[in-house]
Amino acid sequence: MKAPELVEVDSAHLEEVLSRVEQSLDEKDAALIRAVFQSYAYVAELVEDKNTSIRRLRQLFFGARTEKTDAVVGRKIKTPNAALPRDARADADMAAGDGDGDESKAASKGHGRNGSEAYQGAARIDVRHPSLAAGDACPACGQGTVYEKASGVLVRITGQPPLAAKIYRLQKLRCHLCGQVFTADAPEEAGDRKYDATAGSMIGLLKYGSGLPFNRLDGLQGDLGVPLPASTQWDIVRSVAANLSPAFDELIRQAAQGEVLPKDDTTVKILELMGDRGRREAQADAVEGRDGADGRRGLYTSGVVALGDGHRVALFFSGRRHAGEILAVVLKHRAEELPPPIQMCDALTRNLPGELQTILAHCLAHARRRFVDIYDRFPEPCRHLLESLAVVYRNDAEARQRRLSPEARLRFHQEASGPTMQDLHDWLTGQL
């Protein structure tokens, strides 16, 4: 069967056709024709939504090939700031998806060989010459004396388990007459704990810093002959976590003083809070009116980043509360004399300030990505918006390249990006 030609008809034209059909047919036939047309429109909308959803899923699983404006709209964007230095162009490319990928790769650094000074965690062993010392007579010519030069350096790297073990075998002696047993004293470096502080630190870094699950480390350690069960790892980490509480509390206090506070949520699985047990605990929390509990069952890892005074603090919280509630907890530690911070987030309603005294700034990258997702359905409107935002991103790249202060950066954007954003605002208002 030959595929029919697809025809695009706007809703107004379609309604005119249906009105004429209703005048020439009886009521039942006209109702049937209208139902068929409405069904077709509904199915077409579902297909478009499906294609958009499939595109998002493909990007989620395999990653987006690119979100460069040029790749999305199909042509090079000419902007007033196109002739930026390479570093500025690379920054703009990463932010707005513009520019040449080869230039971004060429600008990256730090892929050469490491010198010996880079191995700061390596043990350093001095090897003395077996027969000579500074000031000795030269054995080659017999007339001069040798003096000290910079040492020759050899780097040797060996493999070992992430957590190594030592077994101390303490000698025991027993009197054959009285039976008294005499045991050798353990050396001082053996300590009095089976798992010392460095073991807990290493497990925590592997799990929470490098994303290595307890079970996977369990298997690796077992294969290398130093068994460390997953349950034991958790006990070790939990026992040393209390030592970090003061530092974590101080990080929260420091973050609360930040000038800009970006935040976001992602889902997480916490077995203890899932299933029947989690359902009962959520209901109990709701009944008792605990902070942030309303019977919800969703689980989130919320990230809050605080920027200010040239420092950056990143905080992560996992549980039933979302990022908006977490930020409220953090800002309880903010000094009263400080002005309201800038809260940067996406446009979800749960991220609205509520009672928080903050300046709300929605994330432009989230909004831009939505227009990239639907570009195939609405090419011309999306093109106009993406081209306008490309100007802003390039201006921001120039501001960063010039290392402008926040106040100077704001003034620069008001002058360089303001007209473009005003035109975009007027255009968007006209679409309503």
C-alpha positions as CSV (number, residue, x, y, z in Angstrom):
1,M,0.0,0.0,0.0
2,K,1.4,3.4,-1.0
3,A,1.8,5.8,1.8
4,P,-0.6,8.8,1.5
5,E,0.8,12.3,1.2
6,L,0.9,14.1,4.6
7,V,-1.0,17.4,4.7
8,E,-0.5,20.0,7.3
9,V,-3.7,21.9,8.2
10,D,-4.1,24.5,10.9
11,S,-7.0,24.2,13.4
12,A,-8.9,27.2,11.9
13,H,-8.9,25.8,8.4
14,L,-10.0,22.4,9.7
15,E,-12.9,23.9,11.6
16,E,-14.1,25.7,8.4
17,V,-14.1,22.4,6.5
18,L,-16.0,20.6,9.3
19,S,-18.6,23.4,9.3
20,R,-19.2,23.0,5.6
21,V,-19.4,19.2,6.0
22,E,-22.0,19.5,8.8
23,Q,-24.2,21.6,6.5
24,S,-24.2,19.1,3.7
25,L,-24.5,15.8,5.8
26,D,-27.0,14.6,8.3
27,E,-26.3,14.9,12.0
28,K,-24.9,11.4,12.6
29,D,-22.6,11.4,9.6
30,A,-21.4,14.9,10.4
31,A,-20.7,13.8,14.0
32,L,-18.7,10.8,12.7
33,I,-16.6,12.9,10.4
34,R,-15.9,15.4,13.3
35,A,-14.9,12.5,15.5
36,V,-12.5,11.1,12.9
37,F,-10.9,14.5,12.4
38,Q,-10.5,15.0,16.2
39,S,-9.1,11.5,16.6
40,Y,-6.5,12.1,13.8
41,A,-5.4,15.4,15.4
42,Y,-5.2,13.7,18.8
43,V,-3.1,10.8,17.4
44,A,-0.8,13.3,15.5
45,E,-0.2,15.1,18.8
46,L,0.6,11.9,20.6
47,V,3.1,11.0,17.9
48,E,4.8,14.3,18.2
49,D,5.0,14.0,21.9
50,K,6.3,10.4,21.6
51,N,9.0,11.6,19.2
52,T,10.0,14.3,21.7
53,S,10.0,11.8,24.6
54,I,12.0,9.2,22.6
55,R,14.6,11.9,21.8
56,R,14.9,12.8,25.5
57,L,15.2,9.1,26.4
58,R,17.9,8.6,23.8
59,Q,19.8,11.6,25.1
60,L,19.4,10.2,28.7
61,F,20.8,6.8,27.9
62,F,23.3,7.6,25.2
63,G,24.0,11.3,25.8
64,A,23.2,14.1,23.4
65,R,25.5,14.2,20.4
66,T,25.5,17.9,20.6
67,E,23.3,20.9,21.6
68,K,25.3,23.4,19.6
69,T,23.1,26.1,18.1
70,D,24.6,25.6,14.7
71,A,23.8,21.8,14.8
72,V,20.3,22.4,16.0
73,V,19.2,25.2,13.6
74,G,21.4,24.1,10.7
75,R,23.6,27.2,10.0
76,K,26.3,29.3,11.5
77,I,25.1,32.0,13.8
78,K,26.7,35.4,13.3
79,T,26.8,37.5,16.4
80,P,28.4,40.8,17.3
81,N,31.0,39.0,19.5
82,A,31.9,36.2,17.1
83,A,35.6,37.4,17.0
84,L,36.4,36.4,20.6
85,P,39.7,35.0,21.8
86,R,39.9,31.2,21.6
87,D,39.4,30.7,25.4
88,A,36.3,32.9,25.4
89,R,34.9,31.1,22.4
90,A,35.5,27.7,24.1
91,D,33.6,28.9,27.2
92,A,30.7,30.1,25.1
93,D,30.7,26.8,23.2
94,M,30.4,24.8,26.4
95,A,27.6,27.0,27.8
96,A,25.5,27.5,24.7
97,G,26.5,24.6,22.5
98,D,28.3,26.8,19.9
99,G,31.7,26.7,18.3
100,D,34.1,24.3,16.8
101,G,34.7,21.1,18.9
102,D,38.3,20.8,17.7
103,E,39.1,24.2,19.2
104,S,37.7,23.2,22.5
105,K,39.8,20.1,22.5
106,A,42.9,22.0,21.5
107,A,42.4,24.4,24.4
108,S,42.4,21.7,27.0
109,K,45.6,21.2,28.9
110,G,47.2,18.7,31.3
111,H,47.5,15.6,29.1
112,G,51.3,15.3,29.0
113,R,53.6,13.1,31.1
114,N,53.8,13.7,34.8
115,G,57.2,14.7,36.3
116,S,58.4,13.2,39.6
117,E,57.1,16.3,41.5
118,A,53.6,15.4,40.5
119,Y,53.7,12.2,42.7
120,Q,53.1,14.0,46.0
121,G,51.8,10.9,47.6
122,A,54.8,8.7,46.7
123,A,57.4,7.5,49.3
124,R,60.8,9.1,48.6
125,I,63.8,7.0,49.2
126,D,67.3,8.5,49.1
127,V,69.9,6.1,47.7
128,R,73.5,7.0,48.7
129,H,76.4,6.1,46.4
130,P,78.0,2.9,47.7
131,S,81.7,4.2,47.6
132,L,81.7,7.9,47.2
133,A,80.7,11.0,49.1
134,A,81.0,14.7,48.4
135,G,84.7,15.8,48.7
136,D,86.2,12.5,47.8
137,A,88.9,12.2,45.2
138,C,87.6,11.4,41.7
139,P,88.3,7.7,41.0
140,A,88.3,8.4,37.2
141,C,91.1,11.0,36.9
142,G,92.6,10.8,40.4
143,Q,93.1,14.6,40.5
144,G,89.8,16.3,41.1
145,T,87.2,16.0,43.9
146,V,83.5,15.1,43.5
147,Y,80.7,17.4,44.6
148,E,76.9,17.0,45.1
149,K,74.6,17.5,42.1
150,A,70.9,17.2,41.8
151,S,69.8,13.6,42.3
152,G,68.9,11.4,39.5
153,V,65.2,10.4,39.7
154,L,63.5,7.1,39.0
155,V,59.7,6.6,39.4
156,R,58.5,3.1,40.0
157,I,54.8,2.4,40.4
158,T,53.5,-0.9,41.9
159,G,50.0,-2.2,42.2
160,Q,48.3,-3.0,45.5
161,P,44.8,-3.5,46.9
162,P,42.9,-0.3,47.8
163,L,43.1,-1.4,51.4
164,A,46.2,-3.5,52.4
165,A,46.6,-5.7,55.4
166,K,49.5,-6.6,57.7
167,I,49.6,-9.6,59.9
168,Y,51.8,-9.4,63.0
169,R,52.8,-12.8,64.3
170,L,53.7,-12.3,68.0
171,Q,56.1,-14.9,69.3
172,K,54.9,-16.8,72.3
173,L,57.1,-18.8,74.8
174,R,55.8,-21.2,77.4
175,C,57.6,-22.5,80.5
176,H,57.5,-26.3,80.4
177,L,57.5,-26.4,84.2
178,C,55.1,-23.8,85.4
179,G,53.2,-23.2,82.2
180,Q,53.6,-19.4,82.2
181,V,53.2,-17.9,78.6
182,F,55.3,-15.0,77.5
183,T,54.1,-13.0,74.4
184,A,56.2,-10.5,72.4
185,D,54.9,-6.9,72.5
186,A,53.2,-5.7,69.4
187,P,55.2,-2.9,67.6
188,E,53.8,0.6,68.1
189,E,52.8,1.0,64.5
190,A,50.4,-2.0,64.9
191,G,48.1,0.2,66.9
192,D,45.1,-1.1,68.9
193,R,42.4,-1.2,66.2
194,K,42.0,-3.7,63.4
195,Y,40.8,-1.0,61.0
196,D,42.6,2.3,61.5
197,A,41.4,5.8,60.5
198,T,43.0,5.6,57.1
199,A,40.9,2.5,56.3
200,G,37.6,4.3,57.0
201,S,38.8,7.3,55.0
202,M,39.8,5.2,52.0
203,I,36.4,3.3,52.0
204,G,34.5,6.6,52.2
205,L,36.5,8.2,49.3
206,L,36.0,5.1,47.1
207,K,32.3,5.0,47.8
208,Y,31.2,8.6,48.0
209,G,34.1,10.3,46.1
210,S,34.7,7.8,43.3
211,G,31.3,6.0,43.2
212,L,32.7,2.5,43.9
213,P,29.9,0.5,45.5
214,F,30.5,-1.5,48.6
215,N,29.8,-4.8,46.9
216,R,32.2,-4.1,44.1
217,L,35.0,-3.2,46.5
218,D,34.1,-6.4,48.4
219,G,34.7,-8.4,45.3
220,L,37.9,-6.6,44.4
221,Q,39.4,-7.0,47.8
222,G,38.5,-10.7,47.9
223,D,40.2,-11.3,44.6
224,L,43.3,-9.6,45.9
225,G,43.4,-11.7,49.0
226,V,42.4,-9.0,51.5
227,P,38.7,-9.7,52.2
228,L,36.6,-6.8,53.2
229,P,32.8,-7.6,53.3
230,A,30.3,-4.9,52.2
231,S,28.6,-5.0,55.6
232,T,31.9,-4.5,57.3
233,Q,32.7,-1.5,55.1
234,W,29.4,0.1,56.1
235,D,30.2,-0.4,59.8
236,I,33.6,1.2,59.3
237,V,32.3,4.2,57.4
238,R,29.5,4.8,59.9
239,S,31.9,4.7,62.8
240,V,34.2,7.3,61.3
241,A,31.4,9.5,59.9
242,A,30.8,11.2,63.3
243,N,34.3,12.6,63.2
244,L,33.3,14.6,60.0
245,S,30.1,16.0,61.5
246,P,31.8,19.2,62.8
247,A,33.4,19.9,59.4
248,F,30.1,19.2,57.6
249,D,28.2,21.6,60.0
250,E,30.8,24.3,59.3
251,L,30.5,23.8,55.6
252,I,26.7,24.3,55.9
253,R,27.4,27.5,57.9
254,Q,29.9,28.7,55.3
255,A,27.6,27.9,52.4
256,A,24.8,29.8,54.0
257,Q,26.8,33.0,53.6
258,G,27.2,32.5,49.8
259,E,26.2,35.2,47.3
260,V,24.8,32.8,44.7
261,L,23.2,29.4,45.6
262,P,22.5,27.1,42.6
263,K,20.5,24.0,43.6
264,D,19.0,21.0,41.9
265,D,17.5,17.5,42.6
266,T,18.0,14.1,41.2
267,T,16.3,10.8,42.2
268,V,18.1,8.3,44.4
269,K,17.4,4.8,45.8
270,I,17.8,4.3,49.5
271,L,16.8,0.7,50.4
272,E,16.1,1.6,54.0
273,L,13.4,4.1,52.8
274,M,11.9,2.0,50.1
275,G,9.3,-0.8,50.1
276,D,6.9,-1.6,52.9
277,R,9.4,-0.3,55.6
278,G,9.8,3.0,53.8
279,R,6.1,3.4,53.3
280,R,5.4,2.9,57.0
281,E,8.2,5.3,58.0
282,A,6.8,8.0,55.6
283,Q,3.3,7.6,57.0
284,A,4.7,7.8,60.6
285,D,6.6,11.0,59.7
286,A,3.5,12.5,58.2
287,V,1.4,11.7,61.3
288,E,4.0,13.1,63.7
289,G,4.5,16.2,61.6
290,R,8.2,15.9,61.2
291,D,10.0,18.5,59.2
292,G,9.5,18.1,55.5
293,A,7.3,15.0,55.9
294,D,3.9,15.0,54.3
295,G,3.5,11.3,53.4
296,R,5.6,11.6,50.2
297,R,7.5,8.6,49.1
298,G,9.9,10.2,46.6
299,L,13.6,10.0,47.3
300,Y,16.0,12.7,46.2
301,T,19.7,13.7,46.3
302,S,19.7,17.4,46.5
303,G,22.8,19.4,45.6
304,V,23.3,23.0,46.9
305,V,26.4,24.9,45.6
306,A,27.4,28.2,47.4
307,L,29.5,30.7,45.5
308,G,31.0,33.7,47.1
309,D,34.4,35.4,48.0
310,G,36.1,33.3,45.4
311,H,35.2,30.0,47.1
312,R,32.8,27.3,46.2
313,V,31.1,24.9,48.6
314,A,29.1,21.9,47.4
315,L,26.6,20.2,49.7
316,F,24.7,17.0,49.0
317,F,21.7,15.7,51.0
318,S,19.7,12.5,50.4
319,G,16.2,11.8,51.7
320,R,12.6,12.7,51.1
321,R,13.0,16.5,51.2
322,H,13.7,18.3,47.9
323,A,16.2,21.0,47.2
324,G,13.9,23.9,48.1
325,E,13.4,22.5,51.6
326,I,17.1,21.7,51.9
327,L,18.0,25.3,51.0
328,A,15.6,26.6,53.7
329,V,17.6,24.5,56.2
330,V,20.9,25.8,55.0
331,L,19.8,29.5,55.0
332,K,18.8,29.2,58.7
333,H,22.5,29.6,59.3
334,R,22.8,32.8,57.3
335,A,24.0,36.0,59.0
336,E,21.1,38.4,59.5
337,E,23.1,41.4,58.3
338,L,23.7,39.9,54.8
339,P,21.5,40.8,51.9
340,P,19.3,38.1,50.3
341,P,21.3,35.6,48.2
342,I,20.6,34.7,44.6
343,Q,18.8,31.4,44.4
344,M,19.4,29.7,41.0
345,C,17.3,26.7,40.0
346,D,15.0,25.4,37.3
347,A,11.3,26.5,37.1
348,L,9.7,23.6,39.0
349,T,7.1,25.0,41.4
350,R,8.7,23.2,44.4
351,N,11.8,25.4,43.8
352,L,9.9,28.7,44.2
353,P,11.2,30.7,47.1
354,G,8.1,30.5,49.3
355,E,9.1,32.0,52.7
356,L,12.8,32.2,51.7
357,Q,14.2,35.7,51.4
358,T,16.1,35.1,48.2
359,I,16.4,36.6,44.7
360,L,15.0,34.0,42.3
361,A,17.0,33.3,39.2
362,H,15.8,30.5,36.9
363,C,18.4,28.3,35.1
364,L,18.7,29.4,31.5
365,A,20.4,26.1,30.4
366,H,17.3,24.1,31.5
367,A,15.0,26.4,29.6
368,R,17.2,26.4,26.5
369,R,17.3,22.6,26.4
370,R,13.4,22.5,26.3
371,F,13.5,24.5,23.0
372,V,16.2,22.2,21.6
373,D,14.0,19.2,22.4
374,I,11.0,20.7,20.3
375,Y,13.0,22.3,17.5
376,D,11.8,19.8,15.0
377,R,8.2,20.7,15.8
378,F,8.6,24.5,15.9
379,P,11.7,25.2,13.9
380,E,11.3,29.0,13.2
381,P,10.3,30.1,16.7
382,C,13.0,27.9,18.3
383,R,15.6,29.2,15.9
384,H,14.8,32.8,16.8
385,L,15.1,32.1,20.5
386,L,18.3,30.0,20.2
387,E,20.0,32.7,18.1
388,S,19.1,35.3,20.7
389,L,20.5,33.3,23.5
390,A,23.7,32.6,21.6
391,V,24.4,36.3,21.7
392,V,24.0,36.3,25.5
393,Y,26.2,33.3,26.0
394,R,29.0,34.8,23.9
395,N,28.8,38.0,25.8
396,D,29.1,36.1,29.0
397,A,32.1,34.2,27.7
398,E,33.8,37.6,26.9
399,A,32.9,38.8,30.4
400,R,34.6,35.8,32.0
401,Q,37.6,36.1,29.7
402,R,38.0,39.7,30.9
403,R,37.6,38.5,34.5
404,L,34.9,41.2,35.2
405,S,33.6,41.5,38.8
406,P,29.9,40.6,39.3
407,E,28.9,44.3,39.3
408,A,30.9,45.0,36.1
409,R,29.6,41.8,34.5
410,L,26.1,43.0,35.2
411,R,26.7,46.4,33.6
412,F,28.3,44.7,30.6
413,H,25.3,42.5,30.1
414,Q,22.9,45.3,30.5
415,E,24.7,47.2,27.7
416,A,25.7,44.3,25.4
417,S,22.9,41.7,26.0
418,G,20.1,44.0,27.2
419,P,18.8,45.0,23.7
420,T,18.8,41.4,22.6
421,M,16.9,40.2,25.7
422,Q,14.4,43.1,25.4
423,D,13.7,42.2,21.8
424,L,13.3,38.5,22.9
425,H,11.0,39.5,25.7
426,D,8.8,41.6,23.3
427,W,8.7,38.7,20.8
428,L,7.8,36.2,23.5
429,T,5.1,38.5,24.8
430,G,3.7,38.7,21.3
431,Q,3.4,34.9,21.1
432,L,0.9,34.8,24.0
